[in-house]
Amino acid sequence: MDNQVMPREQLGVCAEGNLHAVYLMFNANEGVEQSLRASLASVAQYLYDLTDQYADSAFNGFVAVGANYWDSLFGQGRPSQLKPFPAMHEGNREAPALEYDLFVHLRCDRLDILHLVANEVNQMLDELVELVDEERGFRFMDNRDLTGFVDGTENPRGRHRQDVALVGDEDPAFRGGAYVHVQKFAHNLSKWHRLPVKKQEDIIGRTKVDNIEYESADKPLTSHIKRVNLKDEQGNSMEILRQSMPYGSVKEQGLMFISVCRTPSHFEKMLHSMVHGDGEGNHDHLMHFTRALTGSSFFAPSLDYLLQGQD
């Protein structure tokens, strides 16, 4: 196993937060797999190299391949847990699946550089794919969601980000890769802002202005934090690395929720806990104020995996 040398990860997977993002969702044209493999490797190398070139503005990015397209693109093996997005529905709460073949995730502290790179990537994939969806993400205030609450407080820090996000020896062929789930949530902000602040805080499970988490005993079972902070049978936290950012315009706005993890099961269990609840009728009441428009499942391989066979 290369003496356990970890393949080079795509640097955007575990990167720290940025001011701006561009999200590109593509579907591949028929019969382009051979050319697309080579182009995708070029795009991944290009993004990797730009991390140095634009270090001053903290550029980073990654490419990920859709669960339903993986076998067409890479016939020779599949990440062991890669499966389609786990669509869910209960009452008026819905987490629909809307799959794409490719996801290109670009972030930077300068919007002009992002715009330049997004155009370049689109050009590199020209005639092989169709751009189906494009969104622009942005940092809102001090890392807040548009609901006004700080987002990503629970995120792993430092080297622990890699431990949470990247596949290890449990799937040797895909070490250094990550399972990626993306949901575009559109918030009903006029409905949300009509709530008193205390009611909002009860729905989230932490205070709004100073971002202090409620004591465990004070957290409603329907609070967002209670529903997503889960533990496994051994009592370990089921962590994910969130790379989410607010997106949109005045007309439609919300959160591009992005989970990266070495296993898809943590995200699936969190989503189940939000939508279906705990089996005793306690679901995530934040779902009354936001609606998932999409749900997509991808795998972001290591840079070395994408480059193999390209030499």
C-alpha positions in Angstrom: 0.0 0.0 0.0 2.7 2.5 -1.0 4.2 2.0 2.5 1.0 3.6 3.8 1.8 6.9 2.1 -1.4 8.8 1.9 -2.3 9.9 -1.6 -2.5 13.6 -2.1 -6.0 14.8 -1.2 -7.7 17.5 -3.2 -7.0 20.5 -1.2 -10.5 22.0 -1.2 -12.0 19.0 0.6 -10.6 19.9 4.1 -9.8 23.6 3.5 -10.7 26.3 6.1 -13.6 28.6 5.3 -13.5 31.4 2.6 -15.4 34.5 1.7 -16.8 33.3 -1.6 -17.7 30.1 -3.4 -18.8 29.0 -6.8 -20.7 25.6 -7.1 -20.9 24.0 -10.6 -23.1 21.0 -11.3 -22.6 19.2 -14.6 -24.1 16.3 -16.4 -21.9 14.4 -18.9 -22.7 14.0 -22.6 -23.0 10.5 -24.0 -19.9 8.4 -24.6 -17.3 10.9 -23.5 -15.9 8.9 -20.6 -12.4 8.5 -21.9 -11.9 12.2 -22.8 -13.7 13.2 -19.6 -11.4 11.2 -17.4 -8.4 13.0 -18.9 -10.0 16.4 -18.7 -11.1 15.9 -15.1 -7.6 15.0 -14.1 -6.4 18.2 -15.8 -9.0 20.2 -13.9 -8.1 18.6 -10.5 -4.3 19.3 -11.2 -5.1 22.9 -12.3 -7.1 23.6 -9.0 -4.3 22.0 -7.0 -1.7 24.2 -8.6 -3.8 27.4 -8.3 -3.8 26.9 -4.5 -0.2 28.0 -4.6 -0.6 30.7 -7.2 -3.5 32.3 -5.4 -2.4 31.5 -1.8 -2.8 35.2 -0.8 -6.5 34.9 -1.4 -6.8 31.3 0.0 -8.0 29.7 -3.3 -9.0 26.1 -3.0 -11.3 23.6 -4.9 -12.1 20.0 -5.6 -14.0 17.9 -8.2 -16.4 15.1 -7.2 -18.1 12.4 -9.3 -21.8 11.6 -8.9 -22.8 8.2 -7.3 -24.9 7.3 -10.3 -22.1 8.3 -12.8 -19.1 6.7 -11.1 -19.3 3.3 -12.7 -19.6 4.8 -16.2 -16.6 7.0 -15.7 -14.3 4.6 -13.7 -15.3 1.1 -14.5 -12.5 -0.4 -12.5 -13.6 -0.2 -8.9 -15.9 1.8 -6.8 -15.7 3.4 -3.3 -17.1 0.8 -1.0 -19.9 2.9 0.5 -20.8 5.1 -2.5 -24.5 5.1 -3.1 -27.2 7.5 -4.4 -28.6 10.3 -2.3 -30.9 8.9 0.5 -34.1 10.7 -0.4 -36.5 11.0 2.5 -40.1 12.3 3.0 -42.2 12.6 6.1 -45.3 14.8 6.4 -44.4 18.2 4.9 -40.7 17.6 5.3 -38.8 16.5 2.3 -35.2 15.7 1.3 -35.4 15.0 -2.4 -32.7 13.5 -4.5 -31.5 15.4 -7.6 -28.3 13.7 -8.8 -25.6 15.2 -11.0 -22.7 13.6 -12.8 -20.0 16.0 -11.6 -19.6 18.7 -8.9 -16.9 21.3 -9.0 -16.5 23.2 -5.8 -14.4 26.4 -5.9 -13.7 28.8 -3.1 -11.6 31.9 -2.6 -11.5 35.2 -0.8 -11.7 37.1 -4.1 -14.7 36.8 -6.3 -12.9 37.9 -9.4 -10.4 35.0 -9.2 -13.3 32.6 -8.6 -15.1 33.9 -11.7 -11.9 33.5 -13.8 -11.3 29.9 -12.6 -15.0 28.9 -13.0 -14.9 30.1 -16.6 -11.6 28.2 -17.2 -12.9 25.0 -15.7 -16.1 25.3 -17.8 -13.8 25.7 -20.9 -11.7 22.7 -20.0 -14.8 20.5 -19.9 -16.3 22.1 -23.0 -18.2 19.7 -25.3 -18.0 16.9 -22.7 -20.5 18.1 -20.2 -23.5 20.4 -19.8 -23.6 22.9 -17.0 -26.9 22.2 -15.2 -26.7 24.4 -12.2 -24.5 27.2 -10.9 -24.7 28.9 -7.5 -22.5 31.5 -5.8 -21.9 31.2 -2.1 -20.7 33.9 0.3 -19.7 34.4 3.9 -22.5 36.2 5.8 -21.4 38.3 8.7 -19.2 36.3 11.1 -19.8 32.9 9.6 -23.6 33.0 10.0 -26.4 31.3 8.2 -29.0 33.7 6.7 -31.2 32.8 9.7 -28.7 34.9 11.7 -27.2 32.0 13.6 -23.5 31.0 13.5 -23.1 28.0 11.3 -20.5 25.2 11.5 -19.6 25.7 15.2 -19.3 22.0 15.7 -16.9 21.5 12.8 -13.7 19.6 13.5 -10.6 21.7 13.7 -6.9 21.4 12.5 -5.7 18.0 11.5 -8.8 16.5 12.9 -10.6 17.7 9.7 -8.6 15.2 7.7 -9.4 12.4 10.2 -13.2 13.1 9.8 -13.3 13.8 6.1 -10.8 11.5 4.4 -11.1 7.8 3.7 -8.3 5.8 5.3 -7.1 2.2 5.3 -10.7 0.9 5.5 -10.9 1.3 1.7 -7.2 1.3 0.5 -7.9 2.0 -3.2 -9.7 5.2 -2.3 -7.6 6.5 0.6 -7.5 10.3 0.6 -10.9 10.6 -0.9 -14.2 11.8 0.6 -17.9 11.2 0.4 -19.7 14.4 -0.4 -23.4 15.2 0.0 -24.9 18.5 -1.2 -28.3 19.9 -0.5 -29.5 23.3 -1.6 -31.8 24.6 1.1 -34.1 27.6 0.3 -35.1 29.4 3.5 -38.4 31.1 4.2 -36.8 34.1 5.8 -40.0 36.2 6.1 -41.6 33.4 8.1 -38.5 32.9 10.2 -38.0 36.6 11.0 -41.6 36.8 12.3 -40.6 34.5 15.2 -39.4 36.0 18.5 -35.7 35.5 19.0 -36.2 33.2 21.9 -38.4 30.9 19.7 -35.6 30.9 17.1 -33.0 30.0 19.7 -35.2 27.1 20.9 -35.4 25.8 17.3 -31.6 26.0 16.8 -30.5 25.0 20.4 -28.1 27.9 20.9 -28.3 31.6 21.5 -28.4 33.9 18.5 -26.1 36.8 19.2 -23.3 35.3 21.3 -23.7 31.7 19.9 -23.8 29.8 23.3 -25.1 26.3 23.1 -27.9 25.4 25.4 -27.2 23.1 28.3 -28.1 19.5 27.3 -31.1 19.5 29.7 -32.5 22.7 28.2 -32.3 21.7 24.6 -35.7 20.9 23.1 -35.8 17.4 21.5 -36.9 19.2 18.3 -33.9 21.6 18.2 -31.6 21.4 15.3 -28.5 20.7 17.4 -30.3 17.9 19.2 -31.3 16.3 16.0 -27.8 16.4 14.3 -25.4 15.9 17.1 -25.5 12.1 17.1 -23.4 9.4 18.8 -22.7 5.9 17.6 -23.2 2.7 19.7 -19.7 3.2 21.3 -20.7 6.8 22.4 -18.4 8.5 19.8 -19.6 11.6 18.1 -20.7 10.9 14.4 -18.8 13.9 13.0 -18.9 15.4 9.5 -16.9 18.3 8.0 -19.4 20.9 6.9 -18.3 23.1 4.0 -21.6 24.9 3.8 -22.2 28.6 2.8 -25.2 30.8 2.3 -26.1 31.4 -1.4 -28.6 33.2 -3.5 -30.3 36.5 -4.3 -33.1 38.4 -2.8 -35.5 36.2 -4.8 -34.3 32.9 -3.5 -31.7 32.4 -0.8 -30.6 29.9 1.7 -27.8 27.5 2.5 -25.7 25.3 0.2 -25.3 22.5 2.7 -22.1 20.5 2.0 -21.0 17.5 4.0 -17.7 15.8 3.5 -16.9 12.6 5.4 -14.9 9.4 5.2 -18.3 7.5 5.5 -21.7 8.5 4.1 -23.5 6.9 7.1 -23.0 9.9 9.4 -24.8 12.3 7.0 -27.6 9.8 6.4 -28.3 9.3 10.0 -28.3 13.1 10.6 -30.7 13.6 7.7 -33.0 10.8 9.0 -32.9 12.4 12.5 -34.0 15.8 11.0 -36.7 14.5 8.7 -38.1 11.4 10.5 -37.0 12.3 14.0 -36.3 10.0 16.9 -39.2 7.6 16.6 -41.1 9.5 19.2 -42.4 12.3 17.0 -39.4 14.7 17.6 -38.2 15.9 14.2 -36.1 19.0 13.4 -38.3 22.1 13.7 -35.9 24.1 11.5 -37.4 22.1 8.6 -40.6 24.2 9.0 -38.6 27.2 7.8 -36.3 25.8 5.1 -36.9 23.5 2.2 -34.3 21.2 0.5 -34.5 21.7 -3.3 -31.8 19.3 -4.2 -29.9 16.3 -2.7 -26.9 14.9 -4.5 -24.3 12.2 -3.6 -20.7 12.3 -4.8 -17.2 11.0 -4.2 -14.2 13.3 -4.3 -11.2 11.0 -5.0 -7.7 11.9 -4.1 -5.7 13.9 -6.7 -3.5 10.9 -7.3 -6.5 8.7 -8.0 -7.7 11.1 -10.7 -4.2 11.4 -12.2 -3.4 7.7 -12.4 -3.2 6.5 -16.0 -2.8 10.1 -17.2 1.0 10.1 -17.3 
